[in-house]
């Protein structure tokens, strides 16, 4: 028997939140900072939702989806007794990982565990906030999907696209507030890219919108 759900709520001002969402991340900087900024913004449904971010230490290199799944299960699901409507989410990229289909199956077995996969990367979800993807040519979209590194220690193709639009982009300090104003655009574009039949996008796309729609303010 896990610890009581209320322990997750003690850091908030209320124990009467309708739902708890617990998030675990593949990355240990970009994704966490984005969701922390979202949580602190007026776009978050603070009245009804309690959002818990499971952080990863900067030296933690266990970023593969199976490690993210294990962390979420160990530090949340196995430790606490959640309500039937509470949800545990993994924020992960495709990154050529071969085990994502298996993780998707494991999530179904766990009932309240879910994946928000971006293909090729979380930065593509960020790009959807600030750029109409249809403005890119088919060849450019193929390059975005491949997301090759432009040099051994340099930016990826998607990171370069962000830099071209914003003037600068650093994934360790993404300055999320630059993106949140375009949240509706990101959701709308992600929906159009989603064929609605896949547990994760096999082509260019991001299912982060599925999580965001559940935790954003109804007034936004």
Secondary structure as UniProt FT lines:
FT   STRAND          3..4
FT   HELIX           5..9
FT   TURN            10..11
FT   STRAND          19..25
FT   HELIX           30..40
FT   TURN            42..43
FT   TURN            46..48
FT   STRAND          49..54
FT   TURN            58..59
FT   HELIX           65..72
FT   HELIX           73..77
FT   TURN            78..79
FT   STRAND          80..81
FT   TURN            84..85
FT   STRAND          87..93
FT   TURN            95..96
FT   HELIX           100..110
FT   STRAND          113..119
FT   HELIX           122..130
FT   HELIX           133..135
FT   HELIX           138..146
FT   TURN            152..153
FT   HELIX           157..166
FT   HELIX           171..173
FT   HELIX           177..180
FT   TURN            181..182
FT   HELIX           183..193
FT   STRAND          205..206
FT   HELIX           208..215
FT   TURN            218..219
//
